[in-house]
Amino acid sequence: MPNFYRLSKVGDLAGKETLTNMAIPANLGTSYWQILVNIIRRQLETMAGTERQRELRRRRNRSKKLTLLQKKAEKSSKTEKAVIAHKLRRLSPGAEQLIKAWKLV
């Protein structure tokens, strides 16, 4: 019979708890544990903070993505520009203004 580790509670800085009731075989190796730790860490990060902090985090991520798309748009062909315009429409509410400013159409 294999040895099992049982995870019960993982606490974060705000005092909240994520309950996991998983039996994990002990012989899976370190890569599995690293994956599991990353999953739990992501859960805790997404729960942390006030609504304003989450909003600011989304804005920062959106601005990073917009910067990357703008750099790609400068070097792209017409078909690639159409794809970038589609991504912009999904990403940002002010996409039409950006599309005109970046001359994607």
C-alpha positions in Angstrom: 0.0 0.0 0.0 1.5 3.4 -1.1 2.2 6.1 1.4 -0.1 9.2 1.0 0.3 12.7 2.1 -2.9 14.5 3.0 -3.3 18.2 2.5 -5.8 19.9 4.7 -5.5 23.7 5.0 -3.4 26.3 3.3 -3.6 29.8 4.8 -2.7 33.1 3.1 -1.8 36.5 4.5 -5.3 37.7 4.8 -6.2 34.8 7.1 -8.4 33.1 4.6 -8.2 29.4 4.1 -8.2 27.2 1.0 -9.4 23.7 1.9 -8.0 20.9 -0.2 -8.8 17.3 0.7 -6.6 15.5 -1.7 -4.7 12.2 -1.1 -1.4 12.6 -2.9 0.9 9.6 -3.4 4.2 10.2 -1.7 6.3 8.8 -4.5 5.2 11.3 -7.2 8.4 13.3 -7.1 9.2 17.0 -6.7 7.8 18.2 -10.0 4.3 17.2 -9.0 4.8 19.0 -5.7 6.0 22.1 -7.5 2.9 22.1 -9.7 0.7 21.7 -6.7 2.4 24.5 -4.8 2.0 26.8 -7.9 -1.7 26.0 -8.2 -2.3 26.8 -4.5 -0.2 30.0 -4.7 -2.3 31.2 -7.7 -5.5 30.6 -5.8 -4.2 32.6 -2.9 -3.0 35.4 -5.2 -6.3 35.8 -7.0 -8.2 35.9 -3.7 -6.0 38.5 -2.1 -6.7 42.2 -2.0 -9.6 44.6 -2.2 -11.7 45.1 -5.3 -9.6 48.2 -6.1 -6.4 46.3 -5.9 -7.7 43.6 -8.2 -8.9 46.4 -10.6 -5.5 48.0 -10.6 -3.8 44.6 -11.2 -6.1 44.0 -14.2 -5.3 47.5 -15.6 -1.5 46.9 -15.2 -1.8 43.5 -17.0 -3.9 45.1 -19.7 -1.4 47.8 -20.3 1.4 45.3 -20.5 -0.5 43.3 -23.1 -1.3 46.5 -25.1 2.4 47.4 -25.1 3.3 44.0 -26.5 0.5 44.2 -29.1 1.7 47.6 -30.2 5.2 46.4 -30.7 3.9 43.5 -32.8 1.7 45.7 -34.8 4.6 47.9 -36.0 6.3 44.9 -37.6 3.3 43.0 -38.8 1.7 42.4 -42.2 -1.9 43.2 -43.1 -3.3 39.8 -42.1 -1.4 39.9 -38.8 -2.8 43.4 -38.2 -6.3 42.1 -38.6 -5.6 39.4 -35.9 -4.1 42.1 -33.6 -7.2 44.2 -34.1 -9.4 41.3 -33.1 -7.3 40.7 -30.0 -7.5 44.4 -29.1 -11.3 44.3 -29.4 -11.5 41.5 -26.9 -9.0 43.1 -24.6 -9.9 46.7 -24.3 -13.2 48.7 -24.2 -11.4 51.6 -26.1 -10.2 49.3 -28.8 -11.5 51.2 -31.8 -9.6 54.3 -30.9 -6.4 52.3 -30.5 -7.0 50.6 -33.8 -7.3 54.0 -35.6 -4.3 55.4 -33.7 -2.1 52.4 -34.5 -3.4 52.3 -38.2 -4.4 48.7 -38.1 -7.4 49.2 -40.5 
